[in-house]
């Protein structure tokens, strides 16, 4: 996969983008949190209130989790983050319209649903790219929490992303080598993040999910196999929820109950939040956490390991072709990333590339 990430400055103190000379009557520098801010007394804990939490709303496709997440965020005064899609990086870098798929993981969600066993490896590229997008979005959520004190409600998280991997492998959409690669990537990346304070699971039977997908009117969702949807449901119930419940509060509702936002909000109010690694954090830990999550290039490279896998590897000539194609479109971007782990730097402006 090839994609560019913007580096808005490096270093440990307040830093911003390079400015042209001029006369200014007020500051125009975009400040970034760093060690100097911490040394001068910037602390996170005074901002944290009752609902300064990360909440992940989980469920199968078309289960109603998005509606619950948005209404609950409005009810509790939290930030709502819709589920990350394959173009999440475009939103991060401020693109006016989505860039071609060549610069967004070289994968297609529509192609996955219409041809899940495509010989070009689209299915695993999509899975790995979506894990990376969820990781970046989760970093955005944690950064928002630590910077503002406002809690965040997300649709899905990188912690639950594996439900799709298991379903894909069970149906022969990806090879066992892909599963091994994914597990290695997740093993060195997910541990850098604390899990959500709360996971809310919206349970809708796979048969009902399939009906809603057909009613959506989207052509590529008309023939999603029922067995695939059941595999996602089983993975949630048998693997993900038991694992995440060890460190995270869990609430589960059927699709009808999930429509009662008042009830869900009341259930959250009565939770004690007395387990999980968030209880062990102090201002020093929050400082290092904030330094980490604001460095999105560092976050993204957690998913890069030096392993050859045909599904996610391209040759040198193809790499150069895509590199220069991207540079011709976005000359202000500074870093081209590839999976699994090689990257090249082209900096059109002064300053370091990492």
C-alpha positions as CSV (number, residue, x, y, z in Angstrom):
1,X,0.0,0.0,0.0
2,X,1.2,3.4,-0.8
3,X,0.1,6.6,0.9
4,X,1.4,9.9,2.0
5,X,1.2,11.4,5.5
6,X,1.7,15.0,6.5
7,X,4.3,15.7,9.1
8,X,3.5,19.0,10.8
9,X,6.8,19.4,12.4
10,X,8.8,17.2,14.8
11,X,10.7,17.6,18.0
12,X,9.6,17.6,21.6
13,X,8.4,21.1,22.3
14,X,5.7,23.3,20.8
15,X,6.2,23.3,17.1
16,X,4.3,24.4,14.0
17,X,4.6,24.7,10.3
18,X,7.2,26.9,8.6
19,X,6.0,30.5,8.2
20,X,6.9,33.1,5.6
21,X,8.4,36.3,6.8
22,X,6.0,39.1,7.6
23,X,4.6,41.5,10.1
24,X,2.0,40.1,12.5
25,X,0.1,41.7,15.3
26,X,-0.8,38.4,16.8
27,X,0.5,34.8,16.9
28,X,-0.2,32.8,13.8
29,X,1.7,29.7,14.8
30,X,-0.2,26.5,15.2
31,X,1.0,25.2,18.5
32,X,1.6,21.6,19.2
33,X,1.9,20.0,22.6
34,X,5.3,18.8,23.7
35,X,7.7,18.4,26.6
36,X,8.1,22.2,27.1
37,X,4.3,22.5,27.7
38,X,4.5,19.8,30.3
39,X,7.6,21.4,32.0
40,X,5.7,24.7,32.2
41,X,2.8,23.0,34.0
42,X,0.4,21.7,31.4
43,X,-1.5,18.8,33.0
44,X,-4.2,16.5,31.8
45,X,-6.0,15.2,34.9
46,X,-7.6,18.6,35.8
47,X,-9.6,18.4,32.6
48,X,-11.0,14.9,33.1
49,X,-14.6,14.7,34.2
50,X,-17.3,12.1,34.6
51,X,-17.7,11.4,30.9
52,X,-14.1,11.9,29.9
53,X,-14.1,8.4,28.5
54,X,-13.5,6.5,25.3
55,X,-16.6,4.5,24.4
56,X,-16.7,2.0,21.5
57,X,-20.1,1.0,20.0
58,X,-19.8,-2.4,18.4
59,X,-22.1,-4.6,16.3
60,X,-22.6,-6.3,13.0
61,X,-23.2,-4.4,9.7
62,X,-26.4,-2.4,9.8
63,X,-27.1,-3.2,13.4
64,X,-28.0,0.3,14.4
65,X,-24.8,1.0,16.2
66,X,-24.2,4.3,14.4
67,X,-27.5,5.8,15.4
68,X,-26.9,4.8,19.0
69,X,-23.4,6.2,19.0
70,X,-24.5,9.6,17.6
71,X,-27.5,10.0,19.9
72,X,-25.6,8.9,22.9
73,X,-22.8,11.4,22.2
74,X,-25.4,14.2,22.0
75,X,-27.0,13.0,25.2
76,X,-23.7,12.8,27.2
77,X,-22.0,15.8,25.6
78,X,-19.3,13.7,24.0
79,X,-17.7,13.8,20.6
80,X,-19.1,11.4,18.1
81,X,-16.7,9.8,15.6
82,X,-18.4,7.9,12.7
83,X,-16.8,4.6,11.7
84,X,-13.5,5.1,9.8
85,X,-13.7,4.2,6.2
86,X,-11.0,3.5,3.5
87,X,-10.7,7.3,2.9
88,X,-10.2,8.3,6.6
89,X,-6.6,9.4,5.8
90,X,-8.0,11.9,3.3
91,X,-10.0,13.5,6.0
92,X,-7.0,13.7,8.3
93,X,-4.9,15.4,5.6
94,X,-7.7,17.8,4.6
95,X,-8.3,16.6,1.1
96,X,-11.3,18.4,-0.6
97,X,-12.3,15.1,-2.2
98,X,-11.1,11.5,-1.8
99,X,-7.9,10.7,-3.6
100,X,-7.8,7.6,-6.0
101,X,-7.6,4.2,-4.3
102,X,-4.0,3.9,-5.4
103,X,-3.2,6.4,-2.6
104,X,-5.7,4.8,-0.1
105,X,-4.5,1.3,0.4
106,X,-5.0,0.1,-3.1
107,X,-8.2,-1.6,-2.0
108,X,-11.9,-1.4,-2.5
109,X,-14.8,-2.2,-0.1
110,X,-17.2,-2.5,-3.0
111,X,-14.9,-5.0,-4.7
112,X,-14.6,-7.0,-1.5
113,X,-18.3,-7.6,-1.3
114,X,-18.8,-8.4,-5.0
115,X,-15.6,-10.5,-5.3
116,X,-14.2,-11.4,-1.9
117,X,-11.9,-14.0,-3.4
118,X,-10.3,-11.7,-5.9
119,X,-6.9,-13.0,-7.1
120,X,-5.2,-9.7,-6.7
121,X,-5.4,-9.9,-2.9
122,X,-7.9,-7.0,-2.4
123,X,-9.5,-8.6,0.6
124,X,-6.4,-8.7,2.8
125,X,-5.2,-5.3,1.6
126,X,-8.6,-3.9,2.7
127,X,-8.4,-5.7,6.1
128,X,-5.0,-4.4,6.9
129,X,-5.7,-0.9,5.6
130,X,-8.9,-0.7,7.7
131,X,-7.0,-1.8,10.8
132,X,-4.5,1.1,10.1
133,X,-7.4,3.5,9.6
134,X,-9.0,2.4,12.9
135,X,-5.7,2.7,14.6
136,X,-5.3,6.3,13.4
137,X,-8.9,7.2,14.3
138,X,-8.4,5.7,17.8
139,X,-5.2,7.9,18.2
140,X,-7.3,10.9,17.2
141,X,-9.9,10.0,19.8
142,X,-7.4,9.6,22.6
143,X,-5.7,12.8,21.5
144,X,-9.0,14.7,21.7
145,X,-9.8,13.2,25.1
146,X,-6.4,14.2,26.6
147,X,-6.3,17.6,24.9
148,X,-9.9,18.8,25.7
149,X,-11.2,16.4,28.4
150,X,-14.2,15.7,26.3
151,X,-15.0,12.0,25.9
152,X,-15.4,10.3,22.6
153,X,-17.8,7.7,21.2
154,X,-16.6,5.7,18.2
155,X,-18.2,3.1,15.9
156,X,-15.9,0.2,16.3
157,X,-12.2,0.3,17.2
158,X,-8.9,-1.4,16.3
159,X,-9.5,-3.7,19.3
160,X,-12.6,-5.3,17.5
161,X,-11.2,-5.2,14.0
162,X,-10.2,-8.9,14.2
163,X,-13.9,-10.0,13.9
164,X,-13.6,-9.3,10.2
165,X,-10.3,-11.1,9.9
166,X,-11.7,-14.2,11.5
167,X,-14.8,-14.2,9.2
168,X,-12.6,-13.6,6.1
169,X,-10.3,-16.5,7.0
170,X,-13.2,-18.9,7.8
171,X,-14.7,-18.3,4.4
172,X,-11.4,-18.6,2.5
173,X,-11.2,-15.0,1.5
174,X,-7.6,-14.7,2.8
175,X,-4.7,-17.1,3.3
176,X,-3.4,-18.3,6.7
177,X,-0.2,-16.3,5.9
178,X,-2.3,-13.2,5.9
179,X,-3.7,-14.1,9.3
180,X,-0.2,-14.6,10.6
181,X,0.9,-11.2,9.3
182,X,-2.1,-9.5,10.7
183,X,-1.6,-11.0,14.2
184,X,2.0,-9.9,14.2
185,X,1.1,-6.4,13.2
186,X,-1.6,-6.2,15.8
187,X,0.7,-7.7,18.4
188,X,3.2,-4.9,18.1
189,X,0.7,-2.1,17.7
190,X,-2.4,-2.5,19.8
191,X,-0.4,-2.8,23.0
192,X,0.6,0.9,22.6
193,X,-3.0,1.9,23.2
194,X,-5.3,1.6,26.2
195,X,-8.6,-0.1,25.4
196,X,-11.9,1.8,25.5
197,X,-13.3,2.5,29.0
198,X,-16.6,1.0,27.8
199,X,-17.7,-1.2,25.0
200,X,-21.4,-1.2,24.0
201,X,-22.5,-4.2,21.8
202,X,-25.6,-3.9,19.7
203,X,-26.9,-7.4,18.9
204,X,-28.9,-8.0,15.7
205,X,-29.3,-11.5,14.4
206,X,-27.4,-12.1,11.1
207,X,-30.7,-12.9,9.3
208,X,-32.0,-9.4,10.2
209,X,-28.6,-7.8,9.2
210,X,-28.9,-9.4,5.8
211,X,-32.4,-8.1,5.3
212,X,-31.3,-4.6,6.2
213,X,-28.4,-4.8,3.8
214,X,-30.7,-5.7,1.0
215,X,-33.0,-2.8,1.9
216,X,-30.1,-0.4,1.8
217,X,-30.3,-0.1,-1.9
218,X,-26.5,-0.4,-2.3
219,X,-25.8,-2.8,-5.1
220,X,-22.6,-4.2,-3.6
221,X,-24.4,-5.2,-0.4
222,X,-27.2,-7.2,-2.0
223,X,-25.4,-10.5,-2.0
224,X,-23.4,-10.6,1.2
225,X,-23.5,-14.2,2.3
226,X,-25.5,-15.0,5.5
227,X,-22.7,-17.3,6.6
228,X,-20.2,-14.4,6.5
229,X,-22.5,-12.2,8.6
230,X,-23.0,-15.1,11.1
231,X,-19.2,-15.5,11.4
232,X,-18.9,-11.8,12.3
233,X,-21.6,-12.3,14.9
234,X,-19.9,-15.4,16.3
235,X,-16.5,-13.7,16.5
236,X,-18.0,-10.9,18.4
237,X,-19.7,-13.1,20.9
238,X,-17.2,-15.9,21.3
239,X,-13.9,-14.0,20.9
240,X,-14.0,-10.3,21.1
241,X,-16.5,-9.6,24.0
242,X,-15.0,-12.2,26.4
243,X,-11.5,-10.8,25.7
244,X,-12.4,-7.1,26.0
245,X,-14.5,-7.6,29.1
246,X,-11.3,-8.4,31.1
247,X,-10.2,-4.8,30.9
248,X,-13.2,-2.8,29.8
249,X,-16.8,-2.3,31.0
250,X,-19.2,-4.0,28.6
251,X,-22.9,-3.3,28.0
252,X,-25.0,-5.4,25.6
253,X,-28.4,-4.6,24.1
254,X,-30.5,-6.1,21.3
255,X,-31.3,-3.7,18.5
256,X,-34.7,-2.7,20.0
257,X,-33.2,-1.9,23.4
258,X,-30.4,0.1,21.8
259,X,-33.0,2.6,20.5
260,X,-33.7,3.6,24.0
261,X,-30.9,6.1,24.5
262,X,-32.2,7.3,27.9
263,X,-31.9,3.7,29.2
264,X,-28.4,3.3,27.8
265,X,-27.3,6.6,29.3
266,X,-28.7,5.7,32.7
267,X,-26.9,2.3,32.6
268,X,-23.6,4.1,31.8
269,X,-24.2,6.5,34.7
270,X,-24.4,3.6,37.1
271,X,-21.2,1.9,35.9
272,X,-18.3,2.1,38.4
273,X,-15.5,2.0,35.8
274,X,-13.4,0.2,38.4
275,X,-11.2,-2.0,36.2
276,X,-8.8,-1.6,33.3
277,X,-5.4,0.2,32.8
278,X,-6.9,3.7,32.7
279,X,-7.1,3.5,36.5
280,X,-3.3,3.3,36.7
281,X,-2.6,6.5,34.6
282,X,-1.3,9.7,36.1
283,X,-0.1,13.0,34.5
284,X,3.3,11.6,33.6
285,X,1.6,8.7,31.8
286,X,-0.8,11.0,30.1
287,X,2.0,13.2,28.9
288,X,3.8,10.3,27.2
289,X,0.5,9.1,25.8
290,X,-0.4,12.5,24.4
291,X,3.0,12.8,22.8
292,X,2.5,9.5,21.1
293,X,-1.0,9.8,19.8
294,X,-0.4,13.2,18.3
295,X,2.4,11.8,16.2
296,X,0.3,10.1,13.5
297,X,3.3,9.1,11.4
298,X,4.7,7.2,14.4
299,X,1.3,5.6,15.0
300,X,1.0,4.5,11.3
301,X,4.4,2.9,11.2
302,X,3.4,0.6,14.0
303,X,1.7,-1.5,11.3
304,X,4.9,-1.9,9.3
305,X,6.9,-5.1,9.6
306,X,9.6,-6.4,7.2
307,X,7.7,-9.4,5.9
308,X,7.0,-10.2,2.2
309,X,3.4,-10.9,1.5
310,X,2.2,-10.8,-2.2
311,X,-1.2,-9.3,-1.2
312,X,0.5,-6.1,0.2
313,X,3.8,-5.9,-1.7
314,X,4.6,-4.1,-4.9
315,X,7.7,-4.1,-7.0
316,X,10.3,-1.3,-7.2
317,X,9.1,0.0,-10.5
318,X,5.5,0.1,-9.5
319,X,6.5,1.8,-6.3
320,X,8.3,4.5,-8.1
321,X,5.5,5.0,-10.5
322,X,3.0,5.5,-7.7
323,X,5.4,7.6,-5.7
324,X,5.8,10.1,-8.5
325,X,2.1,10.0,-9.4
326,X,1.3,11.0,-5.8
327,X,3.9,13.6,-5.7
328,X,2.5,15.2,-8.9
329,X,-0.9,15.4,-7.2
330,X,0.2,16.4,-3.7
331,X,3.6,18.1,-3.7
332,X,3.1,19.5,-0.2
333,X,3.0,16.1,1.4
334,X,6.3,14.9,2.7
335,X,6.2,11.1,3.4
336,X,5.2,8.2,1.2
337,X,4.5,5.0,3.3
338,X,4.3,1.5,2.1
339,X,3.3,-1.7,3.8
340,X,5.0,-3.8,5.1
341,X,7.6,-1.3,6.3
342,X,9.6,0.4,3.6
343,X,9.1,4.1,3.2
344,X,10.7,6.9,1.2
345,X,11.0,10.5,2.1
346,X,10.7,13.5,-0.3
347,X,10.6,16.8,1.5
348,X,9.7,19.9,-0.7
349,X,10.2,22.2,2.3
350,X,12.9,22.6,4.9
351,X,12.7,20.4,8.0
352,X,13.3,16.8,8.9
353,X,11.6,13.7,7.5
354,X,11.4,10.8,9.9
